[in-house]
Amino acid sequence: MKIREVIVVEGKNDTAVLKGYFDCDTIETHGSCLSEFTLNLIESMQKKRGVIIFTDPDYPGERIRTQINQRVRGCKNAFVPKEMAKTSKKVGVEHASKKVLEEALRKCVTFDEQDEKFITLTQYQELGLSGRPESAALREKVSKHFRLGHCNAKTLYKRLLMANIQYEEVEEICRRAV
């Protein structure tokens, strides 16, 4: 499988695993401290080939993802579920199977700030995605369905908006989850 876009990963192990499975190019962030050089390189590649951000499903990975998305608009985001990318001691993209990685790359989402809100905050709350004892479990189901990564209430709402996911789509997933 040939990947046209450049994939942003955290380290050399991620690169080795992805290159072992796919014909792709990567940019390594070398951990959670993004240098200006790396951010400029990501910006340049986004303009020329497009970028897929594929960081680990943990706090540092999400922090890197957020920094890149804020700086470089229009990047695709690939997410692998935490339970599918871990060993007994570590969590990371390099621990996921080829099948899981391929599915994550096929189902990338692009976050794009929108003026028009596809789901209002009131609708979001009425669906039970925040403010209720079962909200965290429901958010996890919605997040997994749309492949938006692990999210707290505020982050999931923001990602639903940025990914242009409409109220009816979210409502159906919530209805099925009950």
C-alpha positions in Angstrom: 0.0 0.0 0.0 1.5 3.3 -1.1 0.8 6.4 1.1 1.0 9.6 -0.9 1.0 11.9 2.2 3.9 12.2 4.6 3.1 10.6 7.9 4.2 12.4 11.1 5.1 10.0 13.9 6.9 10.3 17.2 9.9 8.2 16.8 12.1 5.8 14.8 10.3 2.7 15.9 7.0 4.1 14.5 8.9 4.8 11.2 10.4 1.3 11.1 7.0 -0.4 11.6 5.1 1.8 9.1 7.9 1.4 6.5 7.8 -2.4 7.1 4.1 -2.5 6.1 3.7 0.4 3.7 5.4 2.3 1.0 5.6 5.7 2.9 7.7 8.6 4.0 7.7 9.8 7.6 8.7 12.8 9.7 9.7 12.0 13.3 9.0 14.5 16.0 11.5 12.9 18.3 9.3 13.1 21.3 7.0 15.7 22.6 9.2 18.7 22.2 8.5 19.9 18.7 11.3 22.0 17.2 10.7 24.9 14.9 12.6 23.0 12.2 10.2 20.1 12.5 7.1 22.3 12.4 8.4 24.1 9.3 9.1 20.8 7.6 5.6 19.6 8.4 4.2 22.8 7.0 6.2 22.4 3.8 5.1 18.8 3.3 1.5 19.7 3.9 1.7 22.2 1.0 3.5 19.8 -1.3 2.1 16.3 -0.5 -0.2 16.5 2.4 0.4 15.2 5.9 -1.1 12.5 8.1 -0.5 13.0 11.8 -0.2 9.5 13.4 0.9 9.9 17.0 0.6 7.5 19.9 -2.8 7.2 21.7 -1.5 8.7 25.0 -1.2 12.2 26.5 2.1 13.2 24.9 0.8 11.9 21.5 -2.3 14.0 21.8 -0.3 17.0 22.8 1.9 16.7 19.7 -1.2 16.2 17.5 -2.8 19.3 19.0 0.3 21.4 18.4 0.6 20.4 14.8 -3.1 20.8 14.0 -3.0 24.3 15.5 0.0 25.3 13.5 -0.6 23.4 10.2 -4.1 23.6 8.9 -5.7 20.8 6.9 -3.6 17.8 8.1 -5.2 14.4 8.1 -5.3 12.6 11.5 -5.1 8.9 11.9 -6.0 7.3 15.2 -5.4 3.9 16.6 -7.4 2.8 19.7 -5.2 2.6 22.8 -6.2 -1.0 23.5 -5.0 -2.0 20.0 -1.6 -0.3 20.3 -0.1 -1.5 23.6 2.0 -4.1 25.3 1.9 -4.8 29.0 4.2 -1.8 29.6 4.0 0.5 26.6 1.6 2.3 24.4 2.4 3.4 20.8 1.7 3.2 17.1 4.6 0.7 16.8 2.8 -1.9 18.8 -0.3 -2.0 16.6 -0.9 -4.7 14.0 -0.7 -4.2 10.3 -4.5 -4.5 10.0 -5.1 -1.9 12.7 -2.6 0.5 11.2 -4.1 0.1 7.7 -7.6 0.7 9.0 -6.5 3.8 10.8 -4.8 5.2 7.7 -7.8 4.4 5.5 -10.1 6.2 7.9 -8.2 9.4 8.5 -10.1 12.6 9.4 -9.2 16.1 8.6 -10.0 18.8 11.2 -11.1 22.0 9.7 -12.5 24.9 11.7 -16.0 25.7 10.6 -18.1 28.8 11.2 -21.3 26.8 10.9 -21.8 24.5 13.8 -23.1 21.1 12.8 -24.0 20.1 16.4 -24.8 22.7 19.0 -23.5 22.5 22.5 -27.1 22.1 23.8 -27.7 19.2 21.4 -24.4 17.6 22.5 -25.4 17.8 26.1 -28.9 16.6 25.4 -27.4 13.5 23.8 -25.7 12.7 27.1 -22.2 13.3 25.9 -21.4 15.5 28.9 -22.7 16.1 32.4 -24.0 12.6 33.1 -22.5 9.6 34.9 -22.5 7.5 31.7 -21.2 10.4 29.5 -17.6 9.2 29.4 -18.6 5.7 28.1 -20.9 7.2 25.5 -18.2 9.7 24.4 -15.8 6.7 24.0 -18.3 4.9 21.7 -18.8 8.1 19.6 -15.1 8.8 19.4 -14.3 5.2 18.4 -17.0 5.2 15.7 -15.8 8.4 14.1 -12.1 7.6 14.8 -11.4 10.8 16.7 -9.1 9.4 19.4 -9.5 9.5 23.1 -11.4 12.6 24.1 -12.7 14.4 27.1 -16.1 16.2 26.7 -14.7 19.5 25.4 -12.2 17.8 23.0 -14.8 15.5 21.5 -17.2 18.4 20.9 -14.5 20.4 19.2 -13.4 17.4 17.1 -16.9 16.7 16.0 -17.2 20.2 14.8 -13.9 20.3 13.1 -14.6 17.0 11.3 -17.9 18.4 10.0 -19.9 15.5 11.7 -23.5 16.4 11.7 -26.0 16.1 14.6 -28.0 13.3 13.0 -24.8 11.1 12.6 -23.9 11.6 16.3 -27.5 11.1 17.4 -27.7 7.7 15.6 -24.5 6.4 17.3 -25.8 7.6 20.7 -29.1 5.9 20.1 -27.4 2.6 19.1 -25.2 2.7 22.2 -28.1 2.7 24.6 
